Amino acid sequence: MRRRRFGPPRRVTATRLAAVLLLALLALWRYFDEPARPVLHAQGAQVLVQRVVDGDTLLLADHTRVRLIGVDTPETKRPNTPVEPFGPEASEFTREHVEGRIVRLEFDKERHDKYERVLAYVYLGDWFLNEELIRAGLGRAITSHPYSESMKRRFRAAQHQAQREHLGIWSRPD
């Protein structure tokens, strides 16, 4: 006995098939286009630095981007911008000290910047990368952002020392 169907017979047309494929592709695109959310690290987390992006930005082994709190090094990677004086030196300083090593992350008031990078103080043992970049004259102290006043004082003191000694960016007359 033959089963009876209700309604008109369904035909798969090229248009329907194309619409379904298009929807599937859009769903996949949305899924893979979502920005990666940074990994939430615990205070004092020990992490491996996979590579140095530039003087003040690191890429961790878990693919988290870390931006150093309170220090701004000269640009080397900004699109449509020339490499700034002492930018390569700042990147090399950071690379020599932390690339391929386990560092400790400490956090302050804000955990992420507008680019979803993790904001952190970075330590190698007791050695403090953020402060040492400034002390070497390879970065400026940024004190306008919301972070610890005691850290701002440390960074200002490190910057004054670099300025007095005419180190790095403070060696240039301009």
N, C-alpha and C positions, 0 to 999 in steps of 0.2 A: 504494500500500500504506500502510496506517495504522500509525503507530508505537504501540507498546504502552507504556503507563505502568505503573510499579510503585507499589503503595500506593494509598491512597485519594486521590481528587481533592482538590486544595488549593483551598480557598475563602477569599477575603479577606472576613473578617467585620468588622463595625464595631468589635468589641472588639479585634481584632488591629491594625487600623488606628489606633485610639485609643492602644493601648499603644506602638506604634512612634513615633507623634507625640509622646507624652509623654516617651519616652526621648530623642528628638531635642531636645526643648525643655529637658530637664534637662541634657543635654550642653552646649547653648549657654549656658544659665544659668551653669554651672560655669566655662565658658571665659571669659565676660565678667565674672564676679564675682571672679575672681582679683585680689588686690591688685596694683597696678602696682608693679613693682620699680624702685627708684631707678636712674637712670643712674649708672654708675661713672665719675666724673670723675678725671682725672689731677691730681696735686699741682700747684698753680699754674694750673689751668684758667681760661681767660678765658671767662666766660659772661654772657649777657644776662639781666638781671632783668626779667621780664615784669610782675610786680606785687608789691607788699608785702601780705602777709596780715595781719600785725600788726607791732609793733615789733621782734620777734626772729625772725620767720619770713618767708621770701621764697619766691616761686614763680618759677622760671626759665622761659625760653622753651621749654625741652625738657620742661616740666611736672614737673620735679624740685622737691620742697619742700626748702628749706634752713633748718635751725634753727641760729641763731648759738650758738657754743660760749661758755660762761662768763658769759652775761648773761641775765637774766630781766626782761623788761619787764612793766609792769602789763597785765592782761588786758583785751581789748576784744571778743573773739569767743567766749569759752567759753560753751557752752550753759547756760542756767539760772543764770548768774552776771551780776551787774550790771557795767557798764563801770567799771573801777577808775580812781581818780585818776591822772592823767598817762598813762593808756593811749593816748588819742587823740593826745597830744603825742608820745609815743614812736613811734607809727605814722607820724605826719606827718614826724618827724625822719628816720626811715628812708626814707620815700617820697621826700622832697626830695633825699636824697643818692644813692640807688641805683636807684630805679624807672626803667626804660627805659634803663639804662646797662649798660655792660660792666664787670663786676667780676672780681676774681681770688679764687679759692677756695683756701684752704690747709686742710689736715686735720691731725688729731692722732691719738691712740690709737684712739678709737672713730670709725667712719665713719658709723654710723646709730644713731638712737635707737629706742625701742620702737615708735614710730609709723612707722618706716621713712623718716623724714626724714633727709636728709644733714646731718651735723654739720660745721660749717665756721667758719673765721675768714674774714671777708669784707673785702677791700681794694678801694678805689678809688684806683688809683695807690699812694701810700704812706700814704694816709689809711685808718685801721683802724676800721671801723664798730663792731665789738664793743666796743672800748675807748672810743670816743667816745660811745656811748650811755650808758655808765656814767659817764664824765666829765661829761656834761651833766645827770646826775641823773635820767635817764629809764629807768634799769634798775639792778638790783642785781647785784653780782658773785656768781656761783655758783661756789664753790670746793670743793664736796663731790663733784663728778664727776671721773672720771679723765681729766685732761688735763694738759698741761705745767705744771710748777711755776713756770717763768719767766713764763708767761702769767698764772697765778694771782696772782703778785706784781704784775704790771702792772695787773691788774684791781682788786686791793685798793687799790693806790696811787691809781688813778683814782676809786674809790669814796670813799676818804678825802678826796680833794680836793673832790668834790661835796658831801660831808657838811660839811666845813669852810666851804664857800661857801654852804651851805643852798640848793642847786640842786634843782629838780624835786621828786622824791619826798622829798628830805631837807629841803624847805622847810616841810613839814607838821609840826605839833607831835606828831602821833601816829605 
